[in-house]
Amino acid sequence: MKIDGVPYRSVWVDPEDGWSVRIIDQTRLPWAVEILRLTEEKQVAHAIKSMQVRGAPLIGAVAAYGLALALRRDASDAALEGVAAMLGATRPTAINLRWALARMLDALRPVPEARRADAAYAAAAAIAEDDVETCRAIGQHGLPLIEAIAARKTGKPVNILTHCNTGWIATVDFGTALSVIYQAHDAGIPLHVWVDETRPRNQGSALTAWELGKHGVPHTVVADNAGGHLMQHGEVDICLVGTDRVTRQGDVANKIGTYLKALAAHDNNVPFWVALPHSTLDMSVRDGVREIPIEERDAREVLEVTGQSWDGRVQTVRTAAPGSPGLNPAFDVTPARLVTGLITERGRCDATEAGLLGLYPEFLANVAAE
Ligand SMILES: CSC[C@H]1O[C@H](OP(=O)(O)O)[C@H](O)[C@@H]1O
């Protein structure tokens, strides 16, 4: 996607040296576009843990490049396995991280050490390119949903509510739920996006609002707790969100607060659609509420907030009463019964095992083997 007319991806190999890895530091957005140069796997691990890069598909792609960086220095079996395990432990909920590292290990274990680094860069690039094409396709398969609503609204904008950030900076490019929004906007469909601020890290107000503004998409930032009210008053035509892991029965792990939005949507008969690439599927898990590990982040993210002061300085201030403890679960799980449907790169389906197997029959073998 473009930043002020200049095309960017959210991760890339530096063309100057051909091996270091470039990322946009998302903790500096929307106040500054700062490009970081990563040269070793520890920097990649920090970037993922600190959310300099975040977003389920993106952290998988960046971890893949982190493994390639490590293998430049040490391509031994021990290094391969050890660095993959270290990077895989950075964040527990998004299955894309494990998916990408498993794909890298499958590709690299058979390769002789002398050729492993080159093979790792090729495998990481393949993951990145797969994500770009996958996210583009997600947008295409979601577009008919917006077109159908637009047809009923006779020229009035389609009102879409989204949670967290599922845009091009949550993926290698295009995004997932936002890929649908971008394609509908670019197709000339009048639309408006309610952007959940998405406490506590404000991925909505800081990242989604920034992305949509750069692309000229009409939007309004709202408090997370406003969504139910908007739905009660007919101000939301559809909810479109991303996900960090979808289980075999269609349960959806996503940013904390998604479950509450889904409950409000269900109560107000608002369609609740979830966009995901194949790398977000976890067919090894059935009951998401019981089985998906929920990342618990530093409570300071809840007790404090980072923003820009009137004199332009980016500061972090405490908003909670001094001395009060906090709790910071970063994700929740929306049961499949609250999900209207899933939008994937292969098409749309019900949030059910049958729906997913219809789009991904290759997983049938796994299920049958159980
Ligand atoms: C395109 S999926 C993005 C997904 O990841 C986000 O989590 P985080 O910002 O903590 O990495 C959020 O759950 C989004 O829906």
The ligand as an SDF file (V2000), in Angstrom:
LIG
                    3D

 15 15  0  0  0  0  0  0  0  0999 V2000
   -4.6820   -9.3040   10.0030 C   0  0  0  0  0  0  0  0  0  0  0  0
   -4.9110  -10.0620   11.4970 S   0  0  0  0  0  0  0  0  0  0  0  0
   -4.4780   -8.8570   12.6550 C   0  0  0  0  0  0  0  0  0  0  0  0
   -4.8830   -9.2800   14.0370 C   0  0  0  0  0  0  0  0  0  0  0  0
   -3.7360   -9.2390   14.8740 O   0  0  0  0  0  0  0  0  0  0  0  0
   -3.9860   -8.2650   15.8460 C   0  0  0  0  0  0  0  0  0  0  0  0
   -3.3660   -8.5100   17.0670 O   0  0  0  0  0  0  0  0  0  0  0  0
   -2.0180   -7.6930   17.4590 P   0  0  0  0  0  0  0  0  0  0  0  0
   -2.2130   -6.2750   17.0350 O   0  0  0  0  0  0  0  0  0  0  0  0
   -1.9180   -7.8790   18.9580 O   0  0  0  0  0  0  0  0  0  0  0  0
   -0.8980   -8.3940   16.7190 O   0  0  0  0  0  0  0  0  0  0  0  0
   -5.4900   -8.2630   16.0220 C   0  0  0  0  0  0  0  0  0  0  0  0
   -5.9230   -9.3760   16.7600 O   0  0  0  0  0  0  0  0  0  0  0  0
   -5.9060   -8.3280   14.5850 C   0  0  0  0  0  0  0  0  0  0  0  0
   -7.2100   -8.7320   14.3550 O   0  0  0  0  0  0  0  0  0  0  0  0
  1  2  1  0
  2  3  1  0
  3  4  1  0
  4  5  1  0
  4 14  1  0
  5  6  1  0
  6  7  1  0
  6 12  1  0
  7  8  1  0
  8  9  2  0
  8 10  1  0
  8 11  1  0
 12 13  1  0
 12 14  1  0
 14 15  1  0
M  END
$$$$
